C-alpha cells in the first residue's frame, strides 16, 4: 500500500519534532557534533553564542532526538 500524494497523512509526533523545535535542534546537533556532551556544557555553549533557550525546552528536544535515534545518551 502506498500513501496518496493528494491526501498526505498527518505527521507522527516523531516526524513533527524537528519542525516543532526549530533551530534549537540544529544548534544542539551542531554542539554535540563538536564534542559537547553534558547538559550544562550545552547550555553554556548556547549562551556563549547568544542563543537564549529554556532548559526544559532544550532537554525535551534532546529527549526527542534520542527517541528518534539521532543521538544517544
Predicted model as a PDB file, atoms N, CA, C, CB and O in Angstrom, pLDDT in the B-factor column:
MODEL        1                                                                  
ATOM      1  N   UNK A   1       0.846  -1.173   0.000  1.00 35.00           N  
ATOM      2  CA  UNK A   1       0.000   0.000   0.000  1.00 35.00           C  
ATOM      3  C   UNK A   1       0.889   1.231   0.000  1.00 35.00           C  
ATOM      4  CB  UNK A   1      -0.961   0.001   1.214  1.00 35.00           C  
ATOM      5  O   UNK A   1       1.886   1.276   0.720  1.00 35.00           O  
ATOM      6  N   UNK A   2       0.540   2.223  -0.793  1.00 27.00           N  
ATOM      7  CA  UNK A   2       1.291   3.473  -0.856  1.00 27.00           C  
ATOM      8  C   UNK A   2       0.408   4.618  -0.403  1.00 27.00           C  
ATOM      9  CB  UNK A   2       1.823   3.729  -2.280  1.00 27.00           C  
ATOM     10  O   UNK A   2      -0.815   4.581  -0.540  1.00 27.00           O  
ATOM     11  N   UNK A   3       1.040   5.609   0.125  1.00 32.00           N  
ATOM     12  CA  UNK A   3       0.312   6.805   0.543  1.00 32.00           C  
ATOM     13  C   UNK A   3       0.028   7.663  -0.681  1.00 32.00           C  
ATOM     14  CB  UNK A   3       1.113   7.609   1.610  1.00 32.00           C  
ATOM     15  O   UNK A   3       0.894   7.862  -1.532  1.00 32.00           O  
ATOM     16  N   UNK A   4      -1.167   8.154  -0.752  1.00 36.00           N  
ATOM     17  CA  UNK A   4      -1.564   9.007  -1.866  1.00 36.00           C  
ATOM     18  C   UNK A   4      -0.893  10.368  -1.756  1.00 36.00           C  
ATOM     19  CB  UNK A   4      -3.090   9.165  -1.910  1.00 36.00           C  
ATOM     20  O   UNK A   4      -0.810  10.945  -0.672  1.00 36.00           O  
ATOM     21  N   UNK A   5      -0.418  10.873  -2.882  1.00 45.00           N  
ATOM     22  CA  UNK A   5       0.206  12.199  -2.885  1.00 45.00           C  
ATOM     23  C   UNK A   5      -0.831  13.304  -2.689  1.00 45.00           C  
ATOM     24  CB  UNK A   5       0.968  12.423  -4.197  1.00 45.00           C  
ATOM     25  O   UNK A   5      -0.503  14.380  -2.188  1.00 45.00           O  
ATOM     26  N   UNK A   6      -2.068  13.047  -3.076  1.00 50.00           N  
ATOM     27  CA  UNK A   6      -3.084  14.085  -2.970  1.00 50.00           C  
ATOM     28  C   UNK A   6      -3.646  14.228  -1.559  1.00 50.00           C  
ATOM     29  CB  UNK A   6      -4.204  13.797  -3.928  1.00 50.00           C  
ATOM     30  O   UNK A   6      -4.203  15.271  -1.217  1.00 50.00           O  
ATOM     31  N   UNK A   7      -3.503  13.188  -0.739  1.00 46.00           N  
ATOM     32  CA  UNK A   7      -4.012  13.285   0.628  1.00 46.00           C  
ATOM     33  C   UNK A   7      -2.972  12.770   1.615  1.00 46.00           C  
ATOM     34  CB  UNK A   7      -5.329  12.497   0.778  1.00 46.00           C  
ATOM     35  O   UNK A   7      -3.075  11.644   2.103  1.00 46.00           O  
ATOM     36  N   UNK A   8      -1.971  13.596   1.906  1.00 51.00           N  
ATOM     37  CA  UNK A   8      -0.917  13.143   2.822  1.00 51.00           C  
ATOM     38  C   UNK A   8      -1.460  12.927   4.225  1.00 51.00           C  
ATOM     39  CB  UNK A   8       0.229  14.153   2.861  1.00 51.00           C  
ATOM     40  O   UNK A   8      -2.337  13.652   4.694  1.00 51.00           O  
ATOM     41  N   UNK A   9      -0.918  11.918   4.874  1.00 49.00           N  
ATOM     42  CA  UNK A   9      -1.333  11.668   6.252  1.00 49.00           C  
ATOM     43  C   UNK A   9      -0.643  12.660   7.174  1.00 49.00           C  
ATOM     44  CB  UNK A   9      -1.011  10.211   6.675  1.00 49.00           C  
ATOM     45  O   UNK A   9       0.436  13.155   6.848  1.00 49.00           O  
ATOM     46  N   UNK A  10      -1.242  12.956   8.314  1.00 47.00           N  
ATOM     47  CA  UNK A  10      -0.611  13.900   9.242  1.00 47.00           C  
ATOM     48  C   UNK A  10       0.689  13.322   9.777  1.00 47.00           C  
ATOM     49  CB  UNK A  10      -1.563  14.243  10.407  1.00 47.00           C  
ATOM     50  O   UNK A  10       0.807  12.105   9.920  1.00 47.00           O  
ATOM     51  N   UNK A  11       1.664  14.168  10.076  1.00 47.00           N  
ATOM     52  CA  UNK A  11       2.941  13.664  10.580  1.00 47.00           C  
ATOM     53  C   UNK A  11       2.783  13.052  11.959  1.00 47.00           C  
ATOM     54  CB  UNK A  11       3.977  14.782  10.623  1.00 47.00           C  
ATOM     55  O   UNK A  11       1.943  13.473  12.755  1.00 47.00           O  
ATOM     56  N   UNK A  12       3.604  12.058  12.223  1.00 50.00           N  
ATOM     57  CA  UNK A  12       3.629  11.471  13.554  1.00 50.00           C  
ATOM     58  C   UNK A  12       4.338  12.439  14.485  1.00 50.00           C  
ATOM     59  CB  UNK A  12       4.329  10.079  13.550  1.00 50.00           C  
ATOM     60  O   UNK A  12       5.040  13.327  14.002  1.00 50.00           O  
ATOM     61  N   UNK A  13       4.187  12.309  15.804  1.00 49.00           N  
ATOM     62  CA  UNK A  13       4.887  13.211  16.727  1.00 49.00           C  
ATOM     63  C   UNK A  13       6.391  13.207  16.490  1.00 49.00           C  
ATOM     64  CB  UNK A  13       4.594  12.820  18.170  1.00 49.00           C  
ATOM     65  O   UNK A  13       7.022  14.262  16.558  1.00 49.00           O  
ATOM     66  N   UNK A  14       6.978  12.052  16.216  1.00 48.00           N  
ATOM     67  CA  UNK A  14       8.429  11.991  15.982  1.00 48.00           C  
ATOM     68  C   UNK A  14       8.802  12.761  14.727  1.00 48.00           C  
ATOM     69  CB  UNK A  14       8.901  10.531  15.864  1.00 48.00           C  
ATOM     70  O   UNK A  14       9.823  13.449  14.705  1.00 48.00           O  
ATOM     71  N   UNK A  15       7.987  12.654  13.676  1.00 49.00           N  
ATOM     72  CA  UNK A  15       8.284  13.362  12.430  1.00 49.00           C  
ATOM     73  C   UNK A  15       8.107  14.861  12.593  1.00 49.00           C  
ATOM     74  CB  UNK A  15       7.393  12.852  11.300  1.00 49.00           C  
ATOM     75  O   UNK A  15       8.760  15.639  11.897  1.00 49.00           O  
ATOM     76  N   UNK A  16       7.235  15.279  13.500  1.00 46.00           N  
ATOM     77  CA  UNK A  16       6.975  16.702  13.701  1.00 46.00           C  
ATOM     78  C   UNK A  16       8.019  17.357  14.598  1.00 46.00           C  
ATOM     79  CB  UNK A  16       5.597  16.899  14.295  1.00 46.00           C  
ATOM     80  O   UNK A  16       8.104  18.584  14.630  1.00 46.00           O  
ATOM     81  N   UNK A  17       8.809  16.584  15.321  1.00 44.00           N  
ATOM     82  CA  UNK A  17       9.754  17.133  16.293  1.00 44.00           C  
ATOM     83  C   UNK A  17      10.713  18.160  15.712  1.00 44.00           C  
ATOM     84  CB  UNK A  17      10.540  16.027  16.901  1.00 44.00           C  
ATOM     85  O   UNK A  17      10.875  19.225  16.307  1.00 44.00           O  
ATOM     86  N   UNK A  18      11.366  17.893  14.566  1.00 45.00           N  
ATOM     87  CA  UNK A  18      12.297  18.905  14.060  1.00 45.00           C  
ATOM     88  C   UNK A  18      11.620  20.241  13.766  1.00 45.00           C  
ATOM     89  CB  UNK A  18      12.970  18.399  12.808  1.00 45.00           C  
ATOM     90  O   UNK A  18      12.213  21.292  14.009  1.00 45.00           O  
ATOM     91  N   UNK A  19      10.402  20.224  13.252  1.00 49.00           N  
ATOM     92  CA  UNK A  19       9.704  21.482  12.981  1.00 49.00           C  
ATOM     93  C   UNK A  19       9.304  22.163  14.271  1.00 49.00           C  
ATOM     94  CB  UNK A  19       8.471  21.241  12.113  1.00 49.00           C  
ATOM     95  O   UNK A  19       9.377  23.387  14.379  1.00 49.00           O  
ATOM     96  N   UNK A  20       8.882  21.382  15.250  1.00 52.00           N  
ATOM     97  CA  UNK A  20       8.416  21.963  16.498  1.00 52.00           C  
ATOM     98  C   UNK A  20       9.561  22.660  17.230  1.00 52.00           C  
ATOM     99  CB  UNK A  20       7.792  20.885  17.389  1.00 52.00           C  
ATOM    100  O   UNK A  20       9.357  23.711  17.837  1.00 52.00           O  
ATOM    101  N   UNK A  21      10.735  22.099  17.179  1.00 60.00           N  
ATOM    102  CA  UNK A  21      11.854  22.645  17.934  1.00 60.00           C  
ATOM    103  C   UNK A  21      12.710  23.604  17.120  1.00 60.00           C  
ATOM    104  CB  UNK A  21      12.708  21.530  18.450  1.00 60.00           C  
ATOM    105  O   UNK A  21      13.640  24.209  17.654  1.00 60.00           O  
ATOM    106  N   UNK A  22      12.413  23.747  15.861  1.00 80.00           N  
ATOM    107  CA  UNK A  22      13.078  24.731  15.030  1.00 80.00           C  
ATOM    108  C   UNK A  22      14.592  24.684  15.071  1.00 80.00           C  
ATOM    109  CB  UNK A  22      12.637  26.064  15.422  1.00 80.00           C  
ATOM    110  O   UNK A  22      15.197  23.616  14.976  1.00 80.00           O  
ATOM    111  N   UNK A  23      15.195  25.848  15.214  1.00 90.00           N  
ATOM    112  CA  UNK A  23      16.650  25.950  15.170  1.00 90.00           C  
ATOM    113  C   UNK A  23      17.337  25.338  16.385  1.00 90.00           C  
ATOM    114  CB  UNK A  23      17.049  27.387  15.047  1.00 90.00           C  
ATOM    115  O   UNK A  23      18.529  25.038  16.325  1.00 90.00           O  
ATOM    116  N   UNK A  24      16.625  25.151  17.469  1.00 93.00           N  
ATOM    117  CA  UNK A  24      17.239  24.556  18.653  1.00 93.00           C  
ATOM    118  C   UNK A  24      17.784  23.172  18.328  1.00 93.00           C  
ATOM    119  CB  UNK A  24      16.225  24.475  19.806  1.00 93.00           C  
ATOM    120  O   UNK A  24      18.866  22.808  18.789  1.00 93.00           O  
ATOM    121  N   UNK A  25      17.046  22.399  17.541  1.00 93.00           N  
ATOM    122  CA  UNK A  25      17.515  21.072  17.137  1.00 93.00           C  
ATOM    123  C   UNK A  25      18.848  21.186  16.408  1.00 93.00           C  
ATOM    124  CB  UNK A  25      16.471  20.371  16.240  1.00 93.00           C  
ATOM    125  O   UNK A  25      19.785  20.439  16.692  1.00 93.00           O  
ATOM    126  N   UNK A  26      18.928  22.110  15.478  1.00 93.00           N  
ATOM    127  CA  UNK A  26      20.167  22.291  14.711  1.00 93.00           C  
ATOM    128  C   UNK A  26      21.319  22.709  15.614  1.00 93.00           C  
ATOM    129  CB  UNK A  26      19.967  23.334  13.606  1.00 93.00           C  
ATOM    130  O   UNK A  26      22.423  22.177  15.496  1.00 93.00           O  
ATOM    131  N   UNK A  27      21.072  23.658  16.515  1.00 94.00           N  
ATOM    132  CA  UNK A  27      22.115  24.101  17.439  1.00 94.00           C  
ATOM    133  C   UNK A  27      22.623  22.946  18.291  1.00 94.00           C  
ATOM    134  CB  UNK A  27      21.591  25.221  18.335  1.00 94.00           C  
ATOM    135  O   UNK A  27      23.830  22.760  18.446  1.00 94.00           O  
ATOM    136  N   UNK A  28      21.684  22.167  18.848  1.00 94.00           N  
ATOM    137  CA  UNK A  28      22.094  21.061  19.717  1.00 94.00           C  
ATOM    138  C   UNK A  28      22.889  20.009  18.942  1.00 94.00           C  
ATOM    139  CB  UNK A  28      20.864  20.414  20.367  1.00 94.00           C  
ATOM    140  O   UNK A  28      23.897  19.509  19.441  1.00 94.00           O  
ATOM    141  N   UNK A  29      22.453  19.673  17.746  1.00 93.00           N  
ATOM    142  CA  UNK A  29      23.200  18.699  16.948  1.00 93.00           C  
ATOM    143  C   UNK A  29      24.588  19.218  16.586  1.00 93.00           C  
ATOM    144  CB  UNK A  29      22.427  18.352  15.677  1.00 93.00           C  
ATOM    145  O   UNK A  29      25.561  18.465  16.597  1.00 93.00           O  
ATOM    146  N   UNK A  30      24.672  20.492  16.269  1.00 94.00           N  
ATOM    147  CA  UNK A  30      25.966  21.094  15.947  1.00 94.00           C  
ATOM    148  C   UNK A  30      26.904  21.033  17.147  1.00 94.00           C  
ATOM    149  CB  UNK A  30      25.785  22.550  15.492  1.00 94.00           C  
ATOM    150  O   UNK A  30      28.071  20.667  17.012  1.00 94.00           O  
ATOM    151  N   UNK A  31      26.390  21.392  18.317  1.00 94.00           N  
ATOM    152  CA  UNK A  31      27.221  21.378  19.526  1.00 94.00           C  
ATOM    153  C   UNK A  31      27.609  19.953  19.916  1.00 94.00           C  
ATOM    154  CB  UNK A  31      26.483  22.055  20.689  1.00 94.00           C  
ATOM    155  O   UNK A  31      28.744  19.709  20.327  1.00 94.00           O  
ATOM    156  N   UNK A  32      26.680  19.021  19.789  1.00 94.00           N  
ATOM    157  CA  UNK A  32      27.003  17.628  20.106  1.00 94.00           C  
ATOM    158  C   UNK A  32      28.052  17.078  19.151  1.00 94.00           C  
ATOM    159  CB  UNK A  32      25.744  16.762  20.055  1.00 94.00           C  
ATOM    160  O   UNK A  32      28.939  16.331  19.565  1.00 94.00           O  
ATOM    161  N   UNK A  33      27.956  17.437  17.884  1.00 92.00           N  
ATOM    162  CA  UNK A  33      28.955  17.005  16.902  1.00 92.00           C  
ATOM    163  C   UNK A  33      30.317  17.617  17.205  1.00 92.00           C  
ATOM    164  CB  UNK A  33      28.511  17.383  15.482  1.00 92.00           C  
ATOM    165  O   UNK A  33      31.354  17.028  16.899  1.00 92.00           O  
ATOM    166  N   UNK A  34      30.306  18.809  17.810  1.00 91.00           N  
ATOM    167  CA  UNK A  34      31.543  19.494  18.154  1.00 91.00           C  
ATOM    168  C   UNK A  34      32.182  19.003  19.443  1.00 91.00           C  
ATOM    169  CB  UNK A  34      31.287  20.951  18.261  1.00 91.00           C  
ATOM    170  O   UNK A  34      33.263  19.462  19.810  1.00 91.00           O  
ATOM    171  N   UNK A  35      31.526  18.073  20.138  1.00 90.00           N  
ATOM    172  CA  UNK A  35      32.134  17.489  21.313  1.00 90.00           C  
ATOM    173  C   UNK A  35      31.457  17.769  22.629  1.00 90.00           C  
ATOM    174  CB  UNK A  35      33.486  17.935  21.401  1.00 90.00           C  
ATOM    175  O   UNK A  35      31.764  17.112  23.623  1.00 90.00           O  
ATOM    176  N   UNK A  36      30.537  18.732  22.674  1.00 84.00           N  
ATOM    177  CA  UNK A  36      29.811  18.985  23.919  1.00 84.00           C  
ATOM    178  C   UNK A  36      28.934  17.768  24.204  1.00 84.00           C  
ATOM    179  CB  UNK A  36      28.948  20.303  23.828  1.00 84.00           C  
ATOM    180  O   UNK A  36      28.310  17.215  23.298  1.00 84.00           O  
ATOM    181  N   UNK A  37      28.893  17.352  25.482  1.00 84.00           N  
ATOM    182  CA  UNK A  37      28.130  16.138  25.747  1.00 84.00           C  
ATOM    183  C   UNK A  37      27.268  16.188  27.000  1.00 84.00           C  
ATOM    184  CB  UNK A  37      29.056  14.997  25.854  1.00 84.00           C  
ATOM    185  O   UNK A  37      26.497  15.260  27.244  1.00 84.00           O  
ATOM    186  N   UNK A  38      27.374  17.229  27.788  1.00 88.00           N  
ATOM    187  CA  UNK A  38      26.585  17.332  29.008  1.00 88.00           C  
ATOM    188  C   UNK A  38      25.664  18.537  28.920  1.00 88.00           C  
ATOM    189  CB  UNK A  38      27.497  17.434  30.249  1.00 88.00           C  
ATOM    190  O   UNK A  38      25.988  19.544  28.290  1.00 88.00           O  
ATOM    191  N   UNK A  39      24.497  18.412  29.570  1.00 88.00           N  
ATOM    192  CA  UNK A  39      23.518  19.489  29.521  1.00 88.00           C  
ATOM    193  C   UNK A  39      24.083  20.835  29.895  1.00 88.00           C  
ATOM    194  CB  UNK A  39      22.382  19.175  30.414  1.00 88.00           C  
ATOM    195  O   UNK A  39      23.849  21.820  29.195  1.00 88.00           O  
ATOM    196  N   UNK A  40      24.831  20.900  30.997  1.00 89.00           N  
ATOM    197  CA  UNK A  40      25.357  22.197  31.447  1.00 89.00           C  
ATOM    198  C   UNK A  40      26.323  22.785  30.428  1.00 89.00           C  
ATOM    199  CB  UNK A  40      26.057  22.051  32.804  1.00 89.00           C  
ATOM    200  O   UNK A  40      26.355  24.000  30.230  1.00 89.00           O  
ATOM    201  N   UNK A  41      27.123  21.916  29.770  1.00 92.00           N  
ATOM    202  CA  UNK A  41      28.071  22.397  28.754  1.00 92.00           C  
ATOM    203  C   UNK A  41      27.327  22.876  27.504  1.00 92.00           C  
ATOM    204  CB  UNK A  41      29.077  21.279  28.380  1.00 92.00           C  
ATOM    205  O   UNK A  41      27.721  23.859  26.877  1.00 92.00           O  
ATOM    206  N   UNK A  42      26.249  22.172  27.152  1.00 93.00           N  
ATOM    207  CA  UNK A  42      25.449  22.599  26.006  1.00 93.00           C  
ATOM    208  C   UNK A  42      24.819  23.965  26.268  1.00 93.00           C  
ATOM    209  CB  UNK A  42      24.357  21.559  25.695  1.00 93.00           C  
ATOM    210  O   UNK A  42      24.816  24.828  25.389  1.00 93.00           O  
ATOM    211  N   UNK A  43      24.283  24.165  27.478  1.00 92.00           N  
ATOM    212  CA  UNK A  43      23.661  25.445  27.811  1.00 92.00           C  
ATOM    213  C   UNK A  43      24.695  26.572  27.831  1.00 92.00           C  
ATOM    214  CB  UNK A  43      22.953  25.355  29.170  1.00 92.00           C  
ATOM    215  O   UNK A  43      24.417  27.678  27.367  1.00 92.00           O  
ATOM    216  N   UNK A  44      25.869  26.298  28.360  1.00 92.00           N  
ATOM    217  CA  UNK A  44      26.931  27.307  28.376  1.00 92.00           C  
ATOM    218  C   UNK A  44      27.332  27.677  26.949  1.00 92.00           C  
ATOM    219  CB  UNK A  44      28.158  26.794  29.163  1.00 92.00           C  
ATOM    220  O   UNK A  44      27.516  28.853  26.636  1.00 92.00           O  
ATOM    221  N   UNK A  45      27.467  26.672  26.092  1.00 94.00           N  
ATOM    222  CA  UNK A  45      27.846  26.925  24.700  1.00 94.00           C  
ATOM    223  C   UNK A  45      26.761  27.722  23.974  1.00 94.00           C  
ATOM    224  CB  UNK A  45      28.108  25.597  23.965  1.00 94.00           C  
ATOM    225  O   UNK A  45      27.071  28.610  23.180  1.00 94.00           O  
ATOM    226  N   UNK A  46      25.504  27.410  24.240  1.00 94.00           N  
ATOM    227  CA  UNK A  46      24.412  28.176  23.631  1.00 94.00           C  
ATOM    228  C   UNK A  46      24.457  29.627  24.095  1.00 94.00           C  
ATOM    229  CB  UNK A  46      23.046  27.547  23.978  1.00 94.00           C  
ATOM    230  O   UNK A  46      24.317  30.543  23.284  1.00 94.00           O  
ATOM    231  N   UNK A  47      24.652  29.840  25.393  1.00 93.00           N  
ATOM    232  CA  UNK A  47      24.732  31.209  25.937  1.00 93.00           C  
ATOM    233  C   UNK A  47      25.896  31.984  25.334  1.00 93.00           C  
ATOM    234  CB  UNK A  47      24.876  31.171  27.464  1.00 93.00           C  
ATOM    235  O   UNK A  47      25.752  33.161  25.003  1.00 93.00           O  
ATOM    236  N   UNK A  48      27.058  31.327  25.187  1.00 94.00           N  
ATOM    237  CA  UNK A  48      28.226  31.981  24.594  1.00 94.00           C  
ATOM    238  C   UNK A  48      27.942  32.450  23.172  1.00 94.00           C  
ATOM    239  CB  UNK A  48      29.422  31.032  24.599  1.00 94.00           C  
ATOM    240  O   UNK A  48      28.531  33.421  22.698  1.00 94.00           O  
ATOM    241  N   UNK A  49      27.041  31.756  22.504  1.00 93.00           N  
ATOM    242  CA  UNK A  49      26.707  32.095  21.121  1.00 93.00           C  
ATOM    243  C   UNK A  49      25.476  32.994  21.023  1.00 93.00           C  
ATOM    244  CB  UNK A  49      26.479  30.827  20.319  1.00 93.00           C  
ATOM    245  O   UNK A  49      24.990  33.273  19.927  1.00 93.00           O  
ATOM    246  N   UNK A  50      24.971  33.448  22.181  1.00 93.00           N  
ATOM    247  CA  UNK A  50      23.845  34.361  22.198  1.00 93.00           C  
ATOM    248  C   UNK A  50      22.493  33.702  21.954  1.00 93.00           C  
ATOM    249  CB  UNK A  50      24.059  35.410  21.187  1.00 93.00           C  
ATOM    250  O   UNK A  50      21.525  34.370  21.592  1.00 93.00           O  
ATOM    251  N   UNK A  51      22.433  32.387  22.152  1.00 91.00           N  
ATOM    252  CA  UNK A  51      21.179  31.663  21.952  1.00 91.00           C  
ATOM    253  C   UNK A  51      20.512  31.476  23.312  1.00 91.00           C  
ATOM    254  CB  UNK A  51      21.423  30.281  21.247  1.00 91.00           C  
ATOM    255  O   UNK A  51      21.003  30.725  24.155  1.00 91.00           O  
ATOM    256  N   UNK A  52      19.409  32.153  23.515  1.00 89.00           N  
ATOM    257  CA  UNK A  52      18.661  32.036  24.764  1.00 89.00           C  
ATOM    258  C   UNK A  52      17.656  30.911  24.608  1.00 89.00           C  
ATOM    259  CB  UNK A  52      17.949  33.378  25.136  1.00 89.00           C  
ATOM    260  O   UNK A  52      16.901  30.869  23.636  1.00 89.00           O  
ATOM    261  N   UNK A  53      17.650  30.000  25.568  1.00 89.00           N  
ATOM    262  CA  UNK A  53      16.738  28.862  25.481  1.00 89.00           C  
ATOM    263  C   UNK A  53      16.299  28.447  26.882  1.00 89.00           C  
ATOM    264  CB  UNK A  53      17.409  27.674  24.744  1.00 89.00           C  
ATOM    265  O   UNK A  53      17.077  28.499  27.835  1.00 89.00           O  
ATOM    266  N   UNK A  54      15.053  28.039  26.986  1.00 90.00           N  
ATOM    267  CA  UNK A  54      14.539  27.493  28.227  1.00 90.00           C  
ATOM    268  C   UNK A  54      15.126  26.083  28.386  1.00 90.00           C  
ATOM    269  CB  UNK A  54      12.960  27.472  28.236  1.00 90.00           C  
ATOM    270  O   UNK A  54      15.051  25.277  27.459  1.00 90.00           O  
ATOM    271  N   UNK A  55      15.699  25.788  29.531  1.00 91.00           N  
ATOM    272  CA  UNK A  55      16.354  24.496  29.733  1.00 91.00           C  
ATOM    273  C   UNK A  55      15.392  23.332  29.564  1.00 91.00           C  
ATOM    274  CB  UNK A  55      16.982  24.441  31.108  1.00 91.00           C  
ATOM    275  O   UNK A  55      15.766  22.300  29.006  1.00 91.00           O  
ATOM    276  N   UNK A  56      14.164  23.480  30.035  1.00 92.00           N  
ATOM    277  CA  UNK A  56      13.218  22.379  29.892  1.00 92.00           C  
ATOM    278  C   UNK A  56      12.907  22.113  28.417  1.00 92.00           C  
ATOM    279  CB  UNK A  56      11.924  22.685  30.660  1.00 92.00           C  
ATOM    280  O   UNK A  56      12.719  20.964  28.018  1.00 92.00           O  
ATOM    281  N   UNK A  57      12.853  23.165  27.620  1.00 91.00           N  
ATOM    282  CA  UNK A  57      12.634  23.017  26.178  1.00 91.00           C  
ATOM    283  C   UNK A  57      13.822  22.290  25.546  1.00 91.00           C  
ATOM    284  CB  UNK A  57      12.423  24.404  25.506  1.00 91.00           C  
ATOM    285  O   UNK A  57      13.633  21.414  24.702  1.00 91.00           O  
ATOM    286  N   UNK A  58      15.035  22.646  25.948  1.00 91.00           N  
ATOM    287  CA  UNK A  58      16.228  22.009  25.400  1.00 91.00           C  
ATOM    288  C   UNK A  58      16.292  20.535  25.789  1.00 91.00           C  
ATOM    289  CB  UNK A  58      17.486  22.735  25.880  1.00 91.00           C  
ATOM    290  O   UNK A  58      16.614  19.689  24.954  1.00 91.00           O  
ATOM    291  N   UNK A  59      15.990  20.221  27.040  1.00 92.00           N  
ATOM    292  CA  UNK A  59      16.005  18.823  27.469  1.00 92.00           C  
ATOM    293  C   UNK A  59      14.936  18.012  26.739  1.00 92.00           C  
ATOM    294  CB  UNK A  59      15.794  18.728  28.986  1.00 92.00           C  
ATOM    295  O   UNK A  59      15.157  16.855  26.383  1.00 92.00           O  
ATOM    296  N   UNK A  60      13.783  18.627  26.520  1.00 93.00           N  
ATOM    297  CA  UNK A  60      12.717  17.952  25.776  1.00 93.00           C  
ATOM    298  C   UNK A  60      13.169  17.672  24.344  1.00 93.00           C  
ATOM    299  CB  UNK A  60      11.425  18.804  25.776  1.00 93.00           C  
ATOM    300  O   UNK A  60      12.888  16.607  23.794  1.00 93.00           O  
ATOM    301  N   UNK A  61      13.867  18.630  23.747  1.00 92.00           N  
ATOM    302  CA  UNK A  61      14.388  18.457  22.392  1.00 92.00           C  
ATOM    303  C   UNK A  61      15.426  17.339  22.361  1.00 92.00           C  
ATOM    304  CB  UNK A  61      15.001  19.774  21.874  1.00 92.00           C  
ATOM    305  O   UNK A  61      15.427  16.517  21.444  1.00 92.00           O  
ATOM    306  N   UNK A  62      16.309  17.306  23.358  1.00 92.00           N  
ATOM    307  CA  UNK A  62      17.308  16.233  23.426  1.00 92.00           C  
ATOM    308  C   UNK A  62      16.639  14.864  23.573  1.00 92.00           C  
ATOM    309  CB  UNK A  62      18.275  16.476  24.600  1.00 92.00           C  
ATOM    310  O   UNK A  62      17.070  13.897  22.945  1.00 92.00           O  
ATOM    311  N   UNK A  63      15.606  14.776  24.385  1.00 93.00           N  
ATOM    312  CA  UNK A  63      14.870  13.505  24.532  1.00 93.00           C  
ATOM    313  C   UNK A  63      14.227  13.092  23.212  1.00 93.00           C  
ATOM    314  CB  UNK A  63      13.786  13.628  25.627  1.00 93.00           C  
ATOM    315  O   UNK A  63      14.239  11.913  22.856  1.00 93.00           O  
ATOM    316  N   UNK A  64      13.661  14.065  22.482  1.00 93.00           N  
ATOM    317  CA  UNK A  64      13.069  13.763  21.178  1.00 93.00           C  
ATOM    318  C   UNK A  64      14.135  13.261  20.211  1.00 93.00           C  
ATOM    319  CB  UNK A  64      12.368  15.006  20.599  1.00 93.00           C  
ATOM    320  O   UNK A  64      13.906  12.304  19.471  1.00 93.00           O  
ATOM    321  N   UNK A  65      15.299  13.906  20.217  1.00 92.00           N  
ATOM    322  CA  UNK A  65      16.386  13.468  19.331  1.00 92.00           C  
ATOM    323  C   UNK A  65      16.843  12.059  19.687  1.00 92.00           C  
ATOM    324  CB  UNK A  65      17.576  14.444  19.411  1.00 92.00           C  
ATOM    325  O   UNK A  65      17.143  11.258  18.802  1.00 92.00           O  
ATOM    326  N   UNK A  66      16.895  11.759  20.965  1.00 93.00           N  
ATOM    327  CA  UNK A  66      17.288  10.411  21.381  1.00 93.00           C  
ATOM    328  C   UNK A  66      16.229   9.398  20.976  1.00 93.00           C  
ATOM    329  CB  UNK A  66      17.520  10.356  22.900  1.00 93.00           C  
ATOM    330  O   UNK A  66      16.558   8.326  20.469  1.00 93.00           O  
ATOM    331  N   UNK A  67      14.969   9.725  21.192  1.00 95.00           N  
ATOM    332  CA  UNK A  67      13.874   8.827  20.810  1.00 95.00           C  
ATOM    333  C   UNK A  67      13.902   8.530  19.316  1.00 95.00           C  
ATOM    334  CB  UNK A  67      12.520   9.437  21.197  1.00 95.00           C  
ATOM    335  O   UNK A  67      13.619   7.409  18.895  1.00 95.00           O  
ATOM    336  N   UNK A  68      14.248   9.547  18.509  1.00 93.00           N  
ATOM    337  CA  UNK A  68      14.281   9.401  17.066  1.00 93.00           C  
ATOM    338  C   UNK A  68      15.569   8.760  16.549  1.00 93.00           C  
ATOM    339  CB  UNK A  68      14.099  10.736  16.430  1.00 93.00           C  
ATOM    340  O   UNK A  68      15.714   8.530  15.349  1.00 93.00           O  
ATOM    341  N   UNK A  69      16.499   8.475  17.456  1.00 93.00           N  
ATOM    342  CA  UNK A  69      17.739   7.805  17.078  1.00 93.00           C  
ATOM    343  C   UNK A  69      18.832   8.733  16.566  1.00 93.00           C  
ATOM    344  CB  UNK A  69      17.450   6.794  16.043  1.00 93.00           C  
ATOM    345  O   UNK A  69      19.847   8.261  16.053  1.00 93.00           O  
ATOM    346  N   UNK A  70      18.645  10.041  16.696  1.00 91.00           N  
ATOM    347  CA  UNK A  70      19.648  10.993  16.205  1.00 91.00           C  
ATOM    348  C   UNK A  70      20.824  11.126  17.171  1.00 91.00           C  
ATOM    349  CB  UNK A  70      19.009  12.363  15.978  1.00 91.00           C  
ATOM    350  O   UNK A  70      21.937  11.438  16.748  1.00 91.00           O  
ATOM    351  N   UNK A  71      20.587  10.893  18.469  1.00 91.00           N  
ATOM    352  CA  UNK A  71      21.633  10.963  19.480  1.00 91.00           C  
ATOM    353  C   UNK A  71      21.426   9.826  20.476  1.00 91.00           C  
ATOM    354  CB  UNK A  71      21.626  12.346  20.201  1.00 91.00           C  
ATOM    355  O   UNK A  71      20.345   9.241  20.549  1.00 91.00           O  
ATOM    356  N   UNK A  72      22.462   9.522  21.233  1.00 90.00           N  
ATOM    357  CA  UNK A  72      22.356   8.532  22.306  1.00 90.00           C  
ATOM    358  C   UNK A  72      22.935   9.130  23.573  1.00 90.00           C  
ATOM    359  CB  UNK A  72      23.089   7.206  21.934  1.00 90.00           C  
ATOM    360  O   UNK A  72      23.807   9.997  23.532  1.00 90.00           O  
ATOM    361  N   UNK A  73      22.430   8.648  24.703  1.00 83.00           N  
ATOM    362  CA  UNK A  73      22.962   9.155  25.971  1.00 83.00           C  
ATOM    363  C   UNK A  73      23.703   8.061  26.690  1.00 83.00           C  
ATOM    364  CB  UNK A  73      21.841   9.710  26.860  1.00 83.00           C  
ATOM    365  O   UNK A  73      24.227   8.284  27.780  1.00 83.00           O  
TER     366      UNK A  73                                                      
ENDMDL                                                                          
END                                                                             
